[in-house]
């Protein structure tokens, strides 16, 4: 039996027996892997979750092509994520406010790392502390619902993409690594 048929059979059997499956994300183009772990999760939730990430990627492409502004990109991503999580009314407003504040804090501490007068190690520690704090604040708004539990492990990735975009997040990590090397003196000066 081929892998896709086997995965489909396992998923169908799990649903029929009342077992629960969760999606483990893999690199783009890779087959998703299913494992038990989130009670009450439905295949429709997994489909909606994958659709959310595709929509976020499409919005990033629009932003790179300057079809939408950075502020519009962030508000749409937050809105779509709140919709996926089933948040409405004041809960959606609170989620948007906390996510926006976390992104501002993360970006601010990241750019403080690059200041010439800043101690790199202190600025680096502050950035990672702010990142953990942002993830904690956003995930504290989530309940034990299956969709919330599916999203929570990816919250850090989501915040980084929201703050910097996928390519900018990679560039930010590269700049941080380069600055660490220069501070340590391990890289030769140009």
C-alpha atoms as a printed R data frame, in Angstrom:
    type eleno elety resid chain resno       x      y      z
1   ATOM     1    CA   UNK     A     1   0.000  0.000  0.000
2   ATOM     2    CA   UNK     A     2   1.432  3.441 -0.926
3   ATOM     3    CA   UNK     A     3   2.143  6.045  1.746
4   ATOM     4    CA   UNK     A     4  -0.742  8.417  0.808
5   ATOM     5    CA   UNK     A     5  -3.254  5.556  0.803
6   ATOM     6    CA   UNK     A     6  -1.851  4.256  4.078
7   ATOM     7    CA   UNK     A     7  -2.074  7.719  5.698
8   ATOM     8    CA   UNK     A     8  -5.640  8.095  4.386
9   ATOM     9    CA   UNK     A     9  -6.593  4.685  5.722
10  ATOM    10    CA   UNK     A    10  -5.073  5.452  9.135
11  ATOM    11    CA   UNK     A    11  -6.824  8.842  9.275
12  ATOM    12    CA   UNK     A    12 -10.177  7.359  8.212
13  ATOM    13    CA   UNK     A    13  -9.807  4.535 10.721
14  ATOM    14    CA   UNK     A    14  -8.913  7.020 13.454
15  ATOM    15    CA   UNK     A    15 -11.973  9.134 12.727
16  ATOM    16    CA   UNK     A    16 -14.205  6.065 12.576
17  ATOM    17    CA   UNK     A    17 -12.937  4.836 15.944
18  ATOM    18    CA   UNK     A    18 -13.182  8.255 17.516
19  ATOM    19    CA   UNK     A    19  -9.422  8.668 17.690
20  ATOM    20    CA   UNK     A    20  -7.924 12.087 17.200
21  ATOM    21    CA   UNK     A    21  -5.220 13.143 14.784
22  ATOM    22    CA   UNK     A    22  -2.990 16.192 14.682
23  ATOM    23    CA   UNK     A    23  -0.967 17.629 11.880
24  ATOM    24    CA   UNK     A    24   2.787 18.000 12.141
25  ATOM    25    CA   UNK     A    25   3.957 20.650  9.656
26  ATOM    26    CA   UNK     A    26   6.818 19.796  7.318
27  ATOM    27    CA   UNK     A    27   8.667 21.850  4.734
28  ATOM    28    CA   UNK     A    28   6.673 23.079  1.758
29  ATOM    29    CA   UNK     A    29   5.774 20.283 -0.622
30  ATOM    30    CA   UNK     A    30   6.319 17.505  1.920
31  ATOM    31    CA   UNK     A    31   3.511 15.146  2.843
32  ATOM    32    CA   UNK     A    32   1.903 15.973  6.205
33  ATOM    33    CA   UNK     A    33   2.299 13.423  8.941
34  ATOM    34    CA   UNK     A    34  -0.520 12.574 11.317
35  ATOM    35    CA   UNK     A    35  -0.159 11.626 14.959
36  ATOM    36    CA   UNK     A    36  -2.538 11.416 17.866
37  ATOM    37    CA   UNK     A    37  -2.553 14.179 20.420
38  ATOM    38    CA   UNK     A    38  -5.293 16.802 20.132
39  ATOM    39    CA   UNK     A    39  -8.661 15.540 21.338
40  ATOM    40    CA   UNK     A    40 -11.583 16.679 19.201
41  ATOM    41    CA   UNK     A    41  -9.514 17.830 16.229
42  ATOM    42    CA   UNK     A    42 -11.309 17.301 12.920
43  ATOM    43    CA   UNK     A    43  -9.889 16.919  9.447
44  ATOM    44    CA   UNK     A    44 -11.735 20.124  8.520
45  ATOM    45    CA   UNK     A    45  -9.753 21.953 11.228
46  ATOM    46    CA   UNK     A    46  -6.503 20.673  9.724
47  ATOM    47    CA   UNK     A    47  -7.645 21.743  6.244
48  ATOM    48    CA   UNK     A    48  -8.561 25.207  7.549
49  ATOM    49    CA   UNK     A    49  -5.193 25.446  9.309
50  ATOM    50    CA   UNK     A    50  -3.297 24.660  6.110
51  ATOM    51    CA   UNK     A    51  -5.484 27.168  4.262
52  ATOM    52    CA   UNK     A    52  -4.638 29.848  6.848
53  ATOM    53    CA   UNK     A    53  -0.903 29.401  6.211
54  ATOM    54    CA   UNK     A    54  -1.466 29.524  2.434
55  ATOM    55    CA   UNK     A    55  -3.421 32.760  2.839
56  ATOM    56    CA   UNK     A    56  -0.632 34.217  4.985
57  ATOM    57    CA   UNK     A    57   1.897 33.318  2.301
58  ATOM    58    CA   UNK     A    58  -0.291 34.928 -0.373
59  ATOM    59    CA   UNK     A    59  -0.589 38.100  1.701
60  ATOM    60    CA   UNK     A    60   3.208 38.144  2.046
61  ATOM    61    CA   UNK     A    61   3.528 37.947 -1.716
62  ATOM    62    CA   UNK     A    62   1.103 40.840 -2.082
63  ATOM    63    CA   UNK     A    63   3.128 42.837  0.424
64  ATOM    64    CA   UNK     A    64   6.404 42.106 -1.397
65  ATOM    65    CA   UNK     A    65   4.761 43.215 -4.654
66  ATOM    66    CA   UNK     A    66   3.595 46.369 -2.824
67  ATOM    67    CA   UNK     A    67  -0.058 45.609 -3.526
68  ATOM    68    CA   UNK     A    68  -0.802 46.130  0.174
69  ATOM    69    CA   UNK     A    69   0.983 48.066  2.913
70  ATOM    70    CA   UNK     A    70   2.794 46.477  5.844
71  ATOM    71    CA   UNK     A    71   0.062 47.675  8.234
72  ATOM    72    CA   UNK     A    72  -2.645 46.224  5.993
73  ATOM    73    CA   UNK     A    73  -0.716 42.939  5.731
74  ATOM    74    CA   UNK     A    74  -0.446 42.643  9.513
75  ATOM    75    CA   UNK     A    75  -4.079 43.528 10.152
76  ATOM    76    CA   UNK     A    76  -5.295 41.018  7.542
77  ATOM    77    CA   UNK     A    77  -3.082 38.225  8.934
78  ATOM    78    CA   UNK     A    78  -4.300 38.907 12.468
79  ATOM    79    CA   UNK     A    79  -7.914 39.064 11.271
80  ATOM    80    CA   UNK     A    80  -7.647 35.793  9.323
81  ATOM    81    CA   UNK     A    81  -5.937 34.069 12.264
82  ATOM    82    CA   UNK     A    82  -8.610 35.261 14.696
83  ATOM    83    CA   UNK     A    83 -11.272 34.001 12.289
84  ATOM    84    CA   UNK     A    84  -9.539 30.595 12.039
85  ATOM    85    CA   UNK     A    85  -9.390 30.409 15.840
86  ATOM    86    CA   UNK     A    86 -13.112 31.169 16.029
87  ATOM    87    CA   UNK     A    87 -12.607 34.410 17.926
88  ATOM    88    CA   UNK     A    88 -15.256 37.060 17.499
89  ATOM    89    CA   UNK     A    89 -16.233 40.399 18.958
90  ATOM    90    CA   UNK     A    90 -14.213 41.493 21.963
91  ATOM    91    CA   UNK     A    91 -12.089 38.308 21.924
92  ATOM    92    CA   UNK     A    92 -10.973 39.073 18.354
93  ATOM    93    CA   UNK     A    93 -10.274 42.702 19.300
94  ATOM    94    CA   UNK     A    94  -8.210 41.596 22.298
95  ATOM    95    CA   UNK     A    95  -6.307 39.070 20.151
96  ATOM    96    CA   UNK     A    96  -5.561 41.800 17.583
97  ATOM    97    CA   UNK     A    97  -4.377 44.225 20.264
98  ATOM    98    CA   UNK     A    98  -2.126 41.681 21.986
99  ATOM    99    CA   UNK     A    99  -0.674 40.415 18.689
100 ATOM   100    CA   UNK     A   100   0.000 43.968 17.450
101 ATOM   101    CA   UNK     A   101   1.676 44.896 20.716
102 ATOM   102    CA   UNK     A   102   3.797 41.731 20.642
103 ATOM   103    CA   UNK     A   103   4.914 42.458 17.059
104 ATOM   104    CA   UNK     A   104   5.853 46.044 17.970
105 ATOM   105    CA   UNK     A   105   7.838 44.867 20.983
106 ATOM   106    CA   UNK     A   106   9.636 42.154 18.996
107 ATOM   107    CA   UNK     A   107  10.542 44.535 16.169
108 ATOM   108    CA   UNK     A   108  11.702 47.209 18.595
109 ATOM   109    CA   UNK     A   109  13.990 44.886 20.520
110 ATOM   110    CA   UNK     A   110  15.307 43.368 17.281
111 ATOM   111    CA   UNK     A   111  16.332 46.731 15.900
112 ATOM   112    CA   UNK     A   112  17.873 47.747 19.234
113 ATOM   113    CA   UNK     A   113  20.251 44.811 18.718
114 ATOM   114    CA   UNK     A   114  21.718 46.589 15.702
115 ATOM   115    CA   UNK     A   115  22.534 49.862 17.465
116 ATOM   116    CA   UNK     A   116  26.229 50.579 17.606
117 ATOM   117    CA   UNK     A   117  26.170 51.744 21.227
118 ATOM   118    CA   UNK     A   118  24.187 48.732 22.493
119 ATOM   119    CA   UNK     A   119  25.894 45.803 24.217
120 ATOM   120    CA   UNK     A   120  25.155 42.993 21.793
121 ATOM   121    CA   UNK     A   121  24.711 40.272 24.417
122 ATOM   122    CA   UNK     A   122  22.292 42.356 26.466
123 ATOM   123    CA   UNK     A   123  20.332 43.389 23.367
124 ATOM   124    CA   UNK     A   124  20.248 39.764 22.166
125 ATOM   125    CA   UNK     A   125  18.960 38.550 25.539
126 ATOM   126    CA   UNK     A   126  16.323 41.303 25.509
127 ATOM   127    CA   UNK     A   127  15.174 40.297 22.011
128 ATOM   128    CA   UNK     A   128  14.742 36.635 22.955
129 ATOM   129    CA   UNK     A   129  13.040 37.604 26.199
130 ATOM   130    CA   UNK     A   130  10.621 39.837 24.288
131 ATOM   131    CA   UNK     A   131  10.007 37.022 21.777
132 ATOM   132    CA   UNK     A   132   9.161 34.563 24.555
133 ATOM   133    CA   UNK     A   133   6.968 37.194 26.221
134 ATOM   134    CA   UNK     A   134   5.088 37.887 22.972
135 ATOM   135    CA   UNK     A   135   4.468 34.183 22.391
136 ATOM   136    CA   UNK     A   136   3.301 33.793 25.978
137 ATOM   137    CA   UNK     A   137   0.910 36.760 25.747
138 ATOM   138    CA   UNK     A   138  -0.633 35.553 22.490
139 ATOM   139    CA   UNK     A   139  -0.949 31.911 23.569
140 ATOM   140    CA   UNK     A   140  -2.442 32.983 26.908
141 ATOM   141    CA   UNK     A   141  -5.506 34.131 24.942
142 ATOM   142    CA   UNK     A   142  -6.024 30.643 23.532
143 ATOM   143    CA   UNK     A   143  -8.280 28.040 25.098
144 ATOM   144    CA   UNK     A   144  -8.139 24.254 25.032
145 ATOM   145    CA   UNK     A   145 -10.156 24.092 21.819
146 ATOM   146    CA   UNK     A   146  -8.649 21.834 19.129
147 ATOM   147    CA   UNK     A   147  -7.958 24.697 16.683
148 ATOM   148    CA   UNK     A   148  -6.249 26.690 19.430
149 ATOM   149    CA   UNK     A   149  -4.093 23.719 20.386
150 ATOM   150    CA   UNK     A   150  -3.181 23.215 16.724
151 ATOM   151    CA   UNK     A   151  -2.103 26.868 16.371
152 ATOM   152    CA   UNK     A   152  -0.250 27.309 19.690
153 ATOM   153    CA   UNK     A   153   2.973 25.433 18.776
154 ATOM   154    CA   UNK     A   154   3.344 27.597 15.650
155 ATOM   155    CA   UNK     A   155   2.761 30.905 17.450
156 ATOM   156    CA   UNK     A   156   6.460 31.873 17.451
157 ATOM   157    CA   UNK     A   157   6.728 31.256 13.702
158 ATOM   158    CA   UNK     A   158   3.494 33.207 13.188
159 ATOM   159    CA   UNK     A   159   4.770 36.194 15.203
160 ATOM   160    CA   UNK     A   160   8.109 36.212 13.361
161 ATOM   161    CA   UNK     A   161   6.338 36.170  9.996
162 ATOM   162    CA   UNK     A   162   4.010 38.886 11.172
163 ATOM   163    CA   UNK     A   163   6.885 41.023 12.424
164 ATOM   164    CA   UNK     A   164   9.363 40.469  9.599
165 ATOM   165    CA   UNK     A   165   7.782 38.373  6.818
166 ATOM   166    CA   UNK     A   166   9.232 34.971  5.976
167 ATOM   167    CA   UNK     A   167  12.218 36.241  3.969
168 ATOM   168    CA   UNK     A   168  12.865 39.125  6.362
169 ATOM   169    CA   UNK     A   169  12.771 36.733  9.321
170 ATOM   170    CA   UNK     A   170  15.502 34.647  7.698
171 ATOM   171    CA   UNK     A   171  17.512 37.806  6.952
172 ATOM   172    CA   UNK     A   172  17.039 38.984 10.546
173 ATOM   173    CA   UNK     A   173  18.402 35.705 11.866
174 ATOM   174    CA   UNK     A   174  21.364 35.989  9.470
175 ATOM   175    CA   UNK     A   175  22.106 39.561 10.597
176 ATOM   176    CA   UNK     A   176  21.948 38.429 14.217
177 ATOM   177    CA   UNK     A   177  24.375 35.599 13.530
178 ATOM   178    CA   UNK     A   178  26.734 37.948 11.670
179 ATOM   179    CA   UNK     A   179  26.631 40.506 14.476
180 ATOM   180    CA   UNK     A   180  27.318 37.809 17.066
181 ATOM   181    CA   UNK     A   181  30.360 36.733 15.069
182 ATOM   182    CA   UNK     A   182  31.646 40.319 14.854
183 ATOM   183    CA   UNK     A   183  31.111 40.894 18.571
184 ATOM   184    CA   UNK     A   184  33.013 37.736 19.437
185 ATOM   185    CA   UNK     A   185  35.805 38.679 17.082
186 ATOM   186    CA   UNK     A   186  35.563 35.285 15.420
187 ATOM   187    CA   UNK     A   187  34.985 36.778 11.969
188 ATOM   188    CA   UNK     A   188  37.704 38.812 10.298
189 ATOM   189    CA   UNK     A   189  36.953 42.475  9.742
190 ATOM   190    CA   UNK     A   190  36.234 43.386  6.089
